[in-house]
Amino acid sequence: MANWFLGIVLGVVQGVSEWLPVSSKTQVIIASSYLFGLSFTQGYALGLFLEAGTFVAAVVYFRKEVYQILKALVGRGTSDGKMMLKYLVVVTAVTAVLGVAIYQVVSEAVVGTVLGVPMIALGLVLIVDGIIITYSKGRYSPTKGLADLKLRDMVLIGLAQGISAFPGVSRSGATVSAMLLLGIRPSESFRLSFIALIPASVGAAGVTILFSKAALGATLSQVGTSIIVVAILVTMLVGLLSIRVLLRFAGSKRITLLVFTLGLLAIFSGVSSILSGSG
């Protein structure tokens, strides 16, 4: 199998799964184990390193929001830009504290069933979200936006994102589920979840380099720098398309169908991981 094709496969896996509630880390771990014979630790490090591609995709897609955030940093931003900056600072800070702690205790024992259970749990939460939205007869109507978020909401979103450092937990699934339960409207939940990825992905790559130099070095040697570069580029391109498609559905009347579908997809992925017994 050609080296460039392996890079494309990895990029597609990361570029699609990052935005779905199926834990991109788990999918990359399984794919890298099958394609390159990588260990759990090496595959886990590779999955976090591929966040570089999703980072670029998010920055390019949300370039207007990023520009407003940068303006807010120098005191010239709009009220929306300042609120987005506050949101990212709080969510990222909470994520960093919890995520680094989780990263440091992850070991090769975290495989198979343990990887599948969190995905099944997230899938069930998404389905519950969909049921509540559909059958609450108007008693539950998620209408909150960025301007309505309180500090408590931001902390809870940060905790949900931090938990996703654990293999098997989807970052997008955890954050979107949390925001829907907090009453944030679906389109805004997906948008805020995707924007929160920008600083989180930088942190993930930094943590990988800082704490897993040996694993990352072995991964680069075994997989090859050129393959990883191809994987990152494909991750970026596929990620842009994935964001566009999901946000279009999230802003439509078919949102409950999307939530149910994502929930079922997460459950299927979790069950598959358990049955395969792979990590």
BELDA-V787124 format. One record per pair of residues at least 4 apart in sequence whose C-alpha atoms are under 7 Angstrom apart, sorted by the first residue. I is the first residue (numbers start at 1). J is the second residue. If there is no record, write none. Layout:
# BELDA-V787124
i;j
I;J
I;J
This chain:
# BELDA-V787124
i;j
1;5
2;6
3;7
3;227
4;8
4;227
4;230
5;9
6;10
6;227
7;11
7;227
7;228
7;230
7;231
8;12
8;230
8;231
8;234
9;13
10;14
10;28
10;231
11;15
11;231
11;232
11;234
11;235
12;16
12;234
12;235
12;238
13;17
13;27
13;28
14;18
14;24
14;28
14;235
15;54
15;235
15;236
15;238
15;239
16;20
16;238
16;239
16;242
17;22
17;23
17;24
18;23
18;24
19;172
19;242
19;243
20;172
20;173
20;262
21;170
21;172
21;173
21;262
21;266
22;119
22;170
22;266
22;269
23;27
23;168
23;169
23;170
23;171
24;28
24;170
25;29
25;44
25;47
25;48
25;167
26;30
26;167
26;168
26;279
27;31
28;32
28;43
28;47
29;33
29;40
29;43
29;44
29;47
29;279
30;34
30;278
30;279
31;35
32;36
32;37
32;38
32;43
33;37
33;38
33;39
33;43
36;223
38;42
38;43
39;43
40;44
40;108
40;279
41;45
41;108
41;215
42;46
42;215
42;216
42;219
43;47
44;48
45;49
45;208
45;212
45;215
45;216
46;50
46;216
47;51
48;204
48;205
48;208
49;205
49;208
50;232
51;55
51;201
51;205
52;56
52;201
52;232
53;57
53;232
53;233
53;235
53;236
54;58
54;235
54;236
54;239
55;59
55;197
55;198
55;201
56;60
56;236
57;61
57;236
57;237
57;239
57;240
58;62
58;194
58;195
58;198
59;63
59;66
59;198
61;240
62;66
63;67
64;68
65;69
66;70
67;71
68;72
68;77
68;78
68;81
69;73
69;77
69;81
69;82
69;84
69;85
70;74
71;75
71;76
71;77
72;76
72;77
72;78
72;81
72;82
72;85
77;81
77;82
78;82
79;83
80;84
81;85
82;86
83;87
83;147
84;88
85;89
86;90
87;91
87;154
88;92
88;196
89;93
90;94
90;154
90;155
91;95
91;154
91;155
91;157
91;158
92;96
92;158
92;199
92;200
93;97
94;98
94;155
94;158
94;159
94;162
95;99
95;158
95;159
95;161
95;162
96;100
96;162
97;101
98;102
98;162
98;163
99;103
99;162
99;163
99;165
100;104
101;105
102;106
102;165
102;166
103;165
103;166
106;110
110;114
110;115
111;115
111;278
111;279
112;116
112;273
112;274
112;277
112;278
112;279
113;117
113;273
113;274
113;277
115;167
115;168
115;273
115;279
116;120
116;168
116;270
116;271
116;273
116;274
117;121
117;270
118;122
118;168
118;169
119;123
119;168
119;169
119;170
119;266
119;267
119;269
119;270
120;124
120;266
120;267
120;270
121;125
122;126
122;173
122;174
122;266
123;127
123;263
123;264
123;266
123;267
124;128
124;263
125;129
125;177
126;130
126;177
126;259
126;260
126;263
127;131
127;259
127;260
127;263
128;132
129;133
129;180
129;181
130;134
130;256
130;259
130;260
131;135
132;136
132;140
133;140
133;141
134;256
136;140
141;183
142;180
142;183
142;184
142;185
143;183
143;184
143;185
144;148
144;183
144;184
144;185
145;149
145;184
145;185
145;188
149;153
149;154
150;154
151;155
152;156
153;157
154;158
155;159
156;160
157;161
157;175
157;178
157;179
158;162
159;163
160;164
160;174
160;175
160;178
161;171
161;174
161;175
164;169
164;170
164;171
164;174
170;174
171;175
172;176
172;193
173;177
174;178
175;179
175;193
176;180
176;189
176;190
176;193
177;181
178;182
179;183
179;184
179;189
180;184
180;185
180;186
180;189
184;188
184;189
185;189
186;190
186;250
187;191
187;247
187;250
187;251
188;192
189;193
190;194
190;247
191;195
192;196
193;197
196;200
197;201
198;202
199;203
200;204
201;205
202;206
203;207
204;208
205;209
206;210
207;211
208;212
209;213
212;216
213;217
214;218
215;219
216;220
217;221
218;222
219;223
220;224
220;225
223;227
224;228
225;229
226;230
227;231
228;232
229;233
230;234
231;235
232;236
233;237
234;238
235;239
236;240
237;241
238;242
239;243
240;244
241;245
242;246
243;247
244;248
245;249
246;250
247;251
248;252
249;254
249;255
249;258
250;255
251;255
254;258
255;259
256;260
257;261
258;262
259;263
260;264
261;265
262;266
263;267
264;268
265;269
266;270
267;271
268;272
269;273
270;274
271;275
272;276
273;277
273;278
